[in-house]
């Protein structure tokens, strides 16, 4: 419990005279040991952050938001802030609280999935989805960045597709679709969340990719490197 203090006039009849600081009887004793680190007090951290922000146009909240959008971990964000300001009192909890506040602001009244679709439409991503008609649960989602389309037209000959799993806490298969360019580099074309790795899952994903290529007048690949069969989608490819 924090100590509660008040200002009392030394003389109750002379309010123009001296005053004294007193504490309430219930807070005469602390119920915890004295703080060894001033960062334990949120009010001190807020004052320090405000003082630091007065010296720069970029706030701590701005930095946390920018780095969170880039997928930077909380511990790394803290290290960056401490590196930029050795006197910073920011702790991991402050960064986590800021991330939650930014997330609430961005979601507004939407669910996470609704907000995702808003962003995909806003930035003109090609995206298709599939859901369970009984539960309305999203089961498949594929998307492609608009900036890759023109490059994909130039480098469509060799297509590589494979799944990764260490991408989210639910360990949902993420199908990455890339092409190999003439400069021996790779170009990420599309990604697809799948509910499983059955043939029907991959057929759906490749059908959506084929639709994307048709809509953008991209020729089918000559070679497809993947661990699953694609002959049902591109029988002419090897």
JOPEZI-V84803 format. One record per helix or strand of 3 or more residues. SS is the DSSP state (H for helix, E for strand). FROM is the first residue (numbers start at 1). LEN is the number of residues. If there is no record, write none. Layout:
<<SS & FROM & LEN> <SS & FROM & LEN>>
This chain:
<<E & 5 & 5> <E & 19 & 5> <H & 25 & 3> <H & 38 & 3> <H & 42 & 12> <H & 60 & 10> <H & 74 & 11> <H & 92 & 16> <H & 112 & 11> <E & 126 & 6> <E & 138 & 7> <H & 146 & 9> <E & 158 & 7> <E & 174 & 7> <E & 186 & 8> <H & 199 & 17> <E & 223 & 3>>
